[in-house]
């Protein structure tokens, strides 16, 4: 609650300063009426391969869908309208790298990793630390079983409005551009965690259905419109991280969530201190923050609203993703 109260002046100051969030040709953010059911609208495409022609991408991106904000219960709706432009060569490369990251993550995250070190454990919550191929530093794997459907857990951790307004980890979380139906450019700033000061990063996030639920990944990109913000340290998220949300067999209203935390937070703090702080933060997220989102009455929506939200992120044309 204290954190929510403190966010007000920060947001007012940021609106005055504008900074890197209002560059020319940047999608405009128009606050909605918090008393109404506000929708977040993007110009989107589909899950096309980077070999898709520019003409086809332009046609696909000209259709609009309400994504990543259509919950009607967040503090402030954010309507973002983007031009229907074909992907640049750089954006195609980012999309390709994000897809590769998703493929490698989904193969690794289902493994048991019995040789990894247990950092925190309580009930269904387990936080492990170990090594992943291609990443120099040690990473974390955390998991828990939650009293919510896979669809609702996905909404609570994925929705940009919920993340910015209710997730204690983040000070800012914004979708900057929709690349395809299931790929976005995002920018975020975190709140300090123990001795770790605020971090920021610009990422491409990519998500797909799995046979039993949903999975997503995010990778750092170097974007000229979103440089390191004053007062923040720029972190780096290599390919291979992400999350997996699965249905619990025999319990339709329960979900198991597992994630790889692979980010390098950078800075001068000794790695041992960073690892201890991250392990504690992950445990707190699964033990307090995520259950708090599930139980928050402001974030509860009906079954039909939830179905609509998921359908707009995963239209019927992408049903084949569930067979992956």
SVG drawing of the C-alpha trace seen along z (x, -y; Angstrom):
<svg xmlns="http://www.w3.org/2000/svg" viewBox="-19 -19 51 54">
<polyline fill="none" stroke="black" stroke-width="0.4" points="0.0,0.0 2.8,-2.4 4.4,-1.6 1.1,-2.4 0.9,-5.7 4.4,-6.6 3.8,-5.9 1.5,-8.9 4.1,-11.7 6.5,-9.7 4.0,-9.3 3.1,-13.0 6.7,-13.9 7.3,-11.6 4.3,-13.0 5.9,-16.4 9.3,-15.3 8.2,-13.1 11.7,-12.0 12.2,-9.0 8.6,-7.9 7.2,-10.6 9.6,-10.5 8.3,-11.6 6.2,-8.8 5.9,-7.0 2.5,-5.5 0.4,-8.0 -0.7,-7.0 -4.2,-8.4 -5.4,-7.9 -8.9,-6.3 -11.7,-6.8 -10.9,-4.6 -14.6,-4.3 -15.3,-2.6 -14.1,0.7 -11.2,-0.6 -9.6,1.3 -6.0,1.2 -5.9,1.2 -3.0,2.0 -2.4,2.4 -1.3,6.0 -0.4,8.8 -0.3,12.6 2.3,15.2 4.1,14.8 7.6,16.0 10.2,13.3 10.1,14.5 6.6,13.1 6.4,10.4 6.1,6.8 2.8,6.6 1.3,9.4 2.7,8.0 1.1,4.6 -2.3,6.2 -2.0,8.2 -0.9,5.3 -3.8,3.1 -6.3,5.1 -6.7,4.1 -7.3,6.2 -7.5,5.4 -4.4,6.8 -2.5,6.8 -4.8,4.4 -8.4,5.5 -9.2,6.3 -11.5,3.3 -10.3,3.2 -6.9,1.5 -6.3,-1.9 -6.0,-3.6 -6.6,-2.3 -4.0,-3.1 -5.0,-3.3 -2.2,-2.8 -2.6,-3.2 0.3,-2.2 0.7,-2.7 0.3,0.4 3.9,0.4 5.8,3.5 8.6,4.7 12.0,3.3 15.0,5.6 16.1,5.0 12.6,5.8 12.6,9.0 15.9,10.0 14.5,9.3 11.5,11.4 13.7,14.3 15.9,14.1 12.8,14.0 11.4,17.1 14.7,18.9 14.8,17.9 11.2,19.4 12.2,22.6 15.3,23.1 13.5,22.0 10.6,24.4 12.9,27.4 15.0,26.6 12.3,25.4 10.5,28.8 13.7,30.5 14.0,31.3 17.5,29.9 18.1,32.1 21.7,31.0 20.8,27.3 21.2,25.7 18.0,25.2 18.0,21.5 14.5,21.2 11.7,23.8 8.3,23.7 5.3,25.9 4.8,25.8 7.4,23.0 10.8,23.9 13.7,21.6 16.7,23.2 20.0,21.9 22.2,23.3 23.8,23.0 22.2,22.8 24.0,23.4 25.1,20.2 24.7,18.0 27.9,17.1 26.3,16.3 24.2,18.6 20.5,18.3 17.4,19.0 14.5,21.4 11.4,20.8 8.0,22.6 4.8,22.8 1.2,24.1 -1.4,21.4 -5.1,21.3 -6.1,20.0 -6.7,21.2 -3.8,21.1 -5.6,18.5 -6.1,16.2 -2.4,16.6 -1.3,15.7 -3.5,12.6 -2.2,11.5 1.5,11.7 1.2,10.7 -1.2,7.7 0.8,4.5 -1.6,2.4 -1.7,5.0 2.1,5.3 2.6,1.5 -0.2,0.8 -0.2,3.8 3.1,5.8 5.5,4.5 8.5,5.4 7.9,2.7 7.8,-1.0 7.0,-1.3 6.0,1.4 4.9,0.2 4.2,1.9 5.9,-0.3 5.1,1.5 3.2,4.6 5.4,6.4 3.2,9.4 0.1,11.0 2.3,12.5 5.4,10.3 5.9,6.9 8.6,4.3 8.3,3.4 10.2,0.9 10.3,1.2 11.8,-0.1 12.0,1.9 11.7,0.8 14.8,1.2 15.2,4.7 17.4,4.7 20.8,3.2 19.9,3.4 18.8,0.0 16.2,-0.6 17.0,1.2 15.6,0.5 15.5,2.5 14.0,2.5 12.9,6.0 11.1,8.0 8.7,10.4 7.2,13.4 4.5,15.8 2.7,18.9 0.3,21.6 1.6,24.9 -0.2,28.2 -1.1,27.6 -1.1,23.8 1.1,20.8 4.7,19.9 6.6,16.6 10.1,15.3 11.8,11.8 15.2,10.7 17.0,7.4 17.4,5.3 19.3,2.1 16.6,-0.4 17.6,-4.0 14.3,-5.3 14.6,-3.8 18.1,-4.5 19.1,-3.9 17.0,-6.3 18.6,-8.7 18.8,-7.1 18.6,-3.5 21.2,-0.8 20.5,0.9 20.1,4.6 20.5,7.3 18.3,10.3 19.9,12.9 17.9,15.5 16.8,18.5 14.7,17.1 10.9,17.0 7.9,18.6 5.7,21.6 2.1,21.8 0.6,25.3 -2.7,26.8 -2.6,29.1 -4.1,32.4 -7.4,33.0 -7.6,29.5 -9.0,27.0 -8.8,24.1 -5.1,24.6 -2.0,23.8 1.7,24.5 3.9,21.6 7.7,22.0 10.1,19.4 13.7,18.9 15.1,15.6 18.2,15.2 18.7,11.4 22.1,9.9 21.3,6.9 24.7,5.3 26.1,2.7 28.9,2.8 27.3,5.0 29.2,8.3 27.6,11.2 27.0,13.1 25.0,10.2 23.0,9.9 22.2,13.7 21.0,13.6 18.8,10.6 17.3,12.1 16.6,15.4 14.7,13.7 12.8,11.5 11.7,14.6 10.6,16.4 8.6,13.3 7.0,13.0 5.7,16.6 4.9,16.5 3.2,13.1 3.0,11.0 1.5,13.5 -1.0,14.9 -1.9,11.3 -2.7,10.6 -4.9,13.7 -6.8,12.7 -7.1,8.9 -10.8,8.1 -9.9,5.2 -8.4,7.7 -11.2,10.3 -13.1,10.6 -15.8,13.0 -15.3,16.1 -16.6,14.5 -14.2,11.6 -11.3,13.9 -12.2,16.0 -12.3,12.8 -9.0,11.7 -7.3,15.0 -9.0,15.2 -7.6,11.8 -4.1,12.9 -4.5,16.3 -7.1,16.2 -8.5,19.3 -6.1,19.0 -3.3,19.9 -5.0,23.0 -2.2,25.1 0.1,23.5 -1.5,25.7 0.0,28.8 3.6,27.6"/>
</svg>
